[in-house]
Amino acid sequence: MGRVAVVIVTYNSAEEIGGCLDALERFDDLEVLVVDNASADATRAEVERRNVRLIVNTRNAGFAGAVNQGVTATSSPLVLLLNPDAHLERGLEALEGCLDAGAGAAGGMLTGSDGLPQVGFMARNLPTPAALILEVLGVNRAWPGNPANWHYRCLGETWEAPVSVEQPAGAFLMFSREAFVKVGGFDERFWPVWFEDVDFCAKLKRAGYRVYLHPEAVARHIGGHSVGTLPLEIRELYWYGSLLEYGAKHYSGVTFRSLCFAVLIGAGLRAVPASVRRRRAGGGLKAFAVYGAVARLAVSRMFRRARGQGFTAV
């Protein structure tokens, strides 16, 4: 057993998983496990070709559920959560050093195809209600330098040295098994994807753990390879649904309902320009239906907070 278990969750990741696994071959003594969420492409064949341990789900368990499966099925004291489109380049020992010093989790630098850090994504502070309200209203896109977004996306950091952050991206995140068990793992109510890593980091903070980003740990990251293949209506409902799940779990009643109202207004604001774009592609009416469904979801969540039960690690 190595010190680090690498858990990779796949979903129709055939184009990316091979490169991810090949990059890991440069690192010694890793316990590598792929959990496949019922891919319909050649993902499993790519993994099997490399003789890497594989768990095959017959249904999509969601990202959080698959992470919990992977952590439970491994035994190393440290776990590196790695997306299939993140190719580890260097610095694994830097993340280990953060956890050896008592941190609950640590992330590294994610760089794009241009070699530049993916600032605004690779590490963020936990979202305040104001940051999410401005996000769903489109203000953060129109005015990215607003104070709430600046703080949320850590836009003032230089990333020249290890820095304490609240939420490194789940695409490249190492955590201790001890911390994972203490906070109850990933919450499977965030199905199938989005905000589960944010919630996990929020639980770490609440439990008193420190979290860092270490710039010496680097992975090249493409991003969005699985969710980008989803139709607009599915992608939007998943994202807004998980956002509202996070708000229901972490914000007070009045604040949460304000977020629901902002989603309702934002859906209306996005429907018209989205329908124009879709009409050019022959699907304008579908865009109205998509944001109508988002609006109905927001209204329903105003009167119904949390749903289901999360995962409890043992």
N, C-alpha and C positions, 0 to 999 in steps of 0.2 A: 504493500500500500504506500503510495506517495503522500506527500503532505498536501497536495492540491488535487481536488477532483474538478474536472472541467465538465460542466453540464451544458449541453447545447440542445435547444428546443427547435425542431424543424416543422415546417408546414409548406409543402410544395417548394422546397429549397434546393432542388437538384442542381441548379446553375451555380449555387454558392457554397454548398456544404463541402464539396471536394477541396476547394481552395482553403477553406477554413481548417479542415482536418490536416491537409498537407502542411500548413504553416505550423501546426502544433507539433509536428514531427521533429522540429529543431529543438524542442524543449524536453528535458529528461524527467523521468519519474513522475509522469502525470497519469491520473486515473480519469480516462476520457469516456464519457457516456453521452450518447445521442438519444433523445426522446422524440419520437416522430408522432405528430398529431394527425394521423390518418391522411398522409399526403396522397395525392392522386397522380403524381408524376414519378420520376425515377430517383427520388431522394433516397429511399431505402437501398436501392442498388448501389448508389454512390458510396454510402456508408459501408455496406457489406463488402464492397470491393477493397476497402482499406482495412478490413478486419478490425473494426472498431465496435465496441459493445453497443448494442442497440435495443431500445425498448420500442415496440410498435404498438401504438394505440389504434383500436379499431374505430374509434370516434374521436373527434376533436375535443380533447379535455380542456382546452384553453391554455394560454401561456402559463398562468399561475399554477394550474393543476399539473401541468407537465414539469414545471420547475420543482414542485413538491415531490412528484414521483422521482425525479432525478436525484434530488438531494437524499431522499429516503433510501434509494437504491445504491448509494455510494457510501464510503466510510472514511474518507480522508478528512482531517480536521478543518481544512480550508476548502472553500468551494468557489470556483470561478464560473460565473454565469456569462456565457459568450453567445452572441447571436451568430447564426451561420454565415452572415455577410460581414462579420468582423474577423479580420485576419490578424492574429497576434504577431507583432513584429519584435518587441523587446520589452524588458522591464518587469517580468513576472515577479522577480525577487523584491522589487520596490513595493509592490502591493503586499507581498508577504510581510515585509518589514513594518508596514503600517499596522497590520493585524497583530504582529508580534508585540507591538508597542501598546496594544490594548484597544485599538479601534474595532468597531463592530463590522465595518465595511470600508472598502476603498475602491475607487474607480480610476481609470487611466485616460490618457488622451486618445480621442477618436479623431482620425484624420480622414478627409475625403480623398477622392481620386486626384485632386490637385495638390495633395500633401499638406494642406492647411488644416489646423484644428477646427473641429465642428463646434465652434463657439455658439452658445445658446442652446445646444443640445446635449453635449457630453457631460455637463454638470449644471445643475440649477439649484436654487433654493426651493424649499417646499412652497407650493403655490398658495398665496393668500387669496381670500375671496375676491379682493379687488383685481388681482392679476387674472383670475379666471373669468370674471365678469367682463373685463376689458378684452380678453381673448375671444369670448363668444360673440361680443358685439363688433369685433373686427377692428377695434381701436389699436391693439398691439401691432397689427400688420400695417395700418395706416400711419401710426406714430410709434415705431419701435423703441424710441428713446424715452418714452414716458417713464416716470419714476417707478411705478409698479412693475412694469415689464423689465426695466433695467435691473432691478433687484432680483426679480424672479429668474431671469436668464443669466445672472452673474456677468453682465456685460462689462463691468468695470475691472474684472480680474485680468492679470497679465499671464497667469499660468506658467510662471518661471520657476516656481518652487512648490513643494507640497503645500496644499491649502485645505483648510477645513471647509467642507461644503455640506449641504443637507441632502442632496439627491443626485449622485452620479447616475449616468444612464445605465439602465439595466442591460444594455447591449454589451457592456464590458464592466462587470462588477464582481469583485471578490468579497466574500463575507465569511465569517467564522461559523462553523456548524453550531457552536455554542450559542451565538447570538441568534441564529436562525431558529433554533429550538425555543429559545427564551421568548421570542416575540410571536411564535406560532406560525412561522413560515409565511408563504404568500397567501393572500386572501383570494379564494377561488370564486368569490362573487364578481370579481372583475373578469368577466367572460365575454368573448374569448381573448381579448387583448386590450391594452392601454390602461394606464394608471395603477397597475398592480405593483410596479417597481416603486412608484411614488409613495404608495401606501406602505410598502415594506420599509422604506427609509423613514417615513413618519413614525412608524412603530419603533424603529431603532432609536430615533431621537427621544421618543417618549420613555424608552427604557433606559436612557442615560448613556447610550453608546455614542462615541465620536465617529464621524465619517469623513473621509478625505478624498481628494483627487491628487494623484501623484503624476507629474508630467513625464517622468522617466519611463512609465509604462505606456506603450503605444500600440494601438491596433488600427489598421486601415479598415474603414467602414464605408460600405456602399449605402445602406439604409433603405428601408421600406420595400424590400424585395417581395415579401409575402402580402402585406396589406395593399401594396400598390396594384395587385392583380384583382382585388375585390371590386365589385361594382360600386358606384358612388353611393347608392342607397344603403348598401350593407355597411360600407366603410363609415359613413356619417352616423348611422344609428349605433354602431359599436362605439365610436369615439365619444359621442354625446352621452350614451348610456353609461360608459365607464366614468366619464367626468362627473355625471350626476351621482353615481354611486359613491365616488370619492367625497363629494360635497355632503351627501347624506351622512356619511360616516364621520366626517371630521369637523363639520361646521354646525353652529347652533341653529335652532329652528328658523328664526327670522332671517339669519344670514343665508341659510340654505334655500329658503323660499325666494330670496332676492336673486340668488344664482339661477334658480329655475325660471324666474321671470325674465332674466337677462337672456337665457337660452331661447325662450319663447320669442322675445323681440329680435334677437340675433338671427333666428331661423327665418323670420319675415324679411329681414334686411338682406340675407344671403340668397333668398329664393329667386328674386328678380335677376340679378346678374348671373346666377348659376343657370337659370333657365335660358338666358340669352346665349351663354356659351354652349349649353347643351343643344339648343335649337339649331345652331350652326352644324352640330354633329348629328342632328336628327332626333334629339330626345328632350326637347324643351319641357314638355308636360311632365316628364318623369322627374325633373328637378323640383317642380312644385310639389309633387307627391312626396319626394324625399324629405323636404323641409317641413311639409305638413305633418309627416310622421314624427319628425324631431319635435315639433311644437306640441303634438299630442303627448309625447313622452314627457316633456317638461311639465305640462299641466298635471299629468297623472302623478309625477313624483313630488309635486308640491304637497300632496295629501298622503303620500306613502313614502316613508323614509327608507330605512334599510330593508333588504330582502335576503332571505336565506341565511345560511351560517357559513362562516369562513373555515378554513383548514386549521386544525390544531396539530402541531408536530408532537411526536412522542419520542 
